[in-house]
Amino acid sequence: MTDRILYYSASTARGCIGSIDANNATKDLTVIPAGSFANDWTQITALSGNRILFYGASAGRGVVCSIDQNNAIGDVTVYPAGSFANDWTQIISLSGNRILFYSASTGRGVVCSIDQNNVLKQVTVYPAGRFAKDWTQITALSGERILFYSASTGRGSVCSITANNVIAEVTAVPAGGFAKGWTQVAALSGDRIMYYKASDGSGAIGTVTPQNTFAYPRVIPAGGFATDWTEISFLRPPVNPSSPWAILLCQFKDAGTPPSLPRARYEALFTSTGSNKYNMVDFFRDMSHGNLDVSASRVLGWYTLAQKTSDYTGNGGNLQGRRDLINWGRQAALNAGVNLAPFADRIVVVTHPATDLFGGVGLGAVSGDGRDASGVAGVSGMSSLSPSTMGQEMGHVYGLDHGFGGGYEYGDRWDIMSTKGSAHGRCYMAPHPVFTEQDSAGQRIWRIGPGLNAANMWGRGWLERVWQAASEENDTIVDLRPLHRRDLAGHLCARVGKYFFEFRVKERWDADIPEPCVLVHEFSNNRAYLLTATNGNEALREGDEFLRKDPWDPTGYRLQVRVLDIDPVGQTARLSVYLRKSSPFPFDATTDHFGVDDDSGLIIIGGKIVNVPSDSPLYTKVEEVAQQLQHAAITFNGQDHALLHRGSVRAMSSLADLLSRMEAPREPHDVPEAAQIPQSLAQAATPAMETPREPDDVPEAAQIPPALAQAAAPGKG
């Protein structure tokens, strides 16, 4: 595992791309000489898809570009001066293609999304005062967590931000919990953090656990870095970020029989040895749209535990017992001299005899070669080590929750997060196409699928190539490819507001589903919910529709998505999307008029009501247009019609010209929606933490194209 880091100096407009490996050793890869960049960038943030956002506060401008595996910059999108507000002091990339903007001067913030076409949308606004004002560095960690750091006090806070942009679960680090004066705090892979101090070029590389405890395995003394870096940003690797697992084969000390499976089967199930044979490497590659690479996973053991089978008492109601079992496996590996640090909580303890089946964030997973005895066709006889079950338990470690459908947990038969537990019929798990063994009763031992749904993928930041509805859509035609087929060109999902539409076909991980179909999910509180068509179908077929509307207002909100065609041969589903946003009027029923002054007026543009004060330059133009349009209700001859037409066109043209010359908005985008932030973010207090005193080594080494220096817009890009 090697991470790339971009170092940037505003004073010289120079930069460097360096690397840091799993052992925290750094070196220089590509040197970017002075003058190669513009010199007004105040924030540089890595986005998904190897993209980088550059932002200049002085002009409110920005650039998004890509950087390939050779560190060459291309695909530049320019946001001209005034596109952004100019008071953002921190910009942080979150999961799901979201970005957090923060202003220290006001304590306000904004979260918006940026799609693969570099379009900003879906804004959630945190008004002034919702954040403390002394945060000097903010960086995103794994598991939807964010670290806030104050250089003046050495205090901090770690909180989570959900897919719905709600901030919660705060761990406070009191004043002095960190060293003071770090000028850059940048997150790396594997929950590592780089700290850097420009005044003396010192640094440190630290780690943070899922429980928000900190350690500092490497200190870089003064002079280890150059002293002019003003921005340091982790670049997501051009290849998929490594996310290896440790598979610990453990038998209890009183095991009376040898393990039931040869070691080679575990290698084939969990490591690159079995790649392209529907193993876990293939599963997470396909379900994450290439955002996860578990191919470096290792099978370790067999180890003999110090405990007997009867010592295990864990279950769903005894989480500590489950945690103990994972710790027993960890200890056995540590006793054998294995370093488990690179795997973090990505641990699967395989027990013999089989004892339990579970997984959890910050915990790990447990399984074994237990065989299902339910008697249900298509489930009975299968091993708990099947990709169908391991996909769910390992998925829990990545933060995935159980599927919901029909009002039940485990109720989504089309989603792997419901395997072996659907409340109204078993999940669609297909016989493994490569591992074809049967038990003594002729039942298939190994099963795969179903795939992960689009909402769950989005919740982890894995969903790519999404068609996104605009604020209004009028019978727009959208073609979808099968959700997990990144090899096919086109959109892999359609998202309209909180609803995700996906096309699933009867192949690969979904080989057991009854027929090709379109599924609809929504994502809330880290859970994906399967929704139904108007006719009650969970799987939408040709002619089915999904409808949501305001039952009290026939002119209000309405979303109607119809399945026009499903072509399993051409691997395409065609949807028609109609979306009308609600446009409530500020109507006062007691006075029968709108809530504005008699001297003011209202215009409605795109379903939004705008108050036009009488002293506004717009007022006379709007009045002129209104008078012309009122004449349309009067009976008139052809000559009058021509005069009216010319007068209306002239008035509306004048209005359009005035509107076009007015100042453009300065926010990153669209509709604000206030969200609550715990007060503990502003006032922190918890146990003291070890103080880091120093992150890394100075970068140097090659040339970069001047794409950023001379971007396709005003100024340097």
Secondary structure, DSSP 4 states (H G I P E B T S, - for coil): -EEEEEEEETTTTEEEEEEEETT--EEEEEEE-TTSS-S---EEEE-STTEEEEEETTTTEEEEEEE-TT--EEEEEEE-TTSS-S---EEEE-STTEEEEEETTTTEEEEEEE-TT--EEEEEEE-TTSS-S---EEEE-STTEEEEE-TTT--EEEEEE-TT--EEEEEEE-TTSS-S--SEEEE-STTEEEEEETTTTEEEEEEE-TT--EEEEEEE-TTSS-S---EEEEEPPSSPPB---EEEEEE-TT--S--SS-HHHHHHHHSGGGTTSS-HHHHHHHHTTT--B-TT-EEEEEEE-SS-GGG---BTTBHHHHHHHHHHHHHHHHHTT---GGGTT-EEEEEES----EEETTTEEEE-S-B--S--TTTTT-BTTSHHHHHHHHHHHTTPPPPEETTEET--TTSGGGTT--TTS----EEPSS---B-TTS-BS-EE-----HHHHHHTT---SEEE--S-EEEEEEEE-BTT-TTSSSBSEEEETTEEEEEE-SSGGGTTSSS-EEEEEEEETTEEEEE--TTS-SSB-TT-EEEEE-TT-TTS-EEEEEEEEEETTTTEEEEEEEEE------EETTTTEESS-TT-EEEEETTEEEEE-TTSHHHHHHHHHHHHHHGGGS---HHHHHHHHHHHHHHHHHHHHHHHTSPPP-SSSS--------GGGTS------PPP----PPP------TTTTT-SSSS--
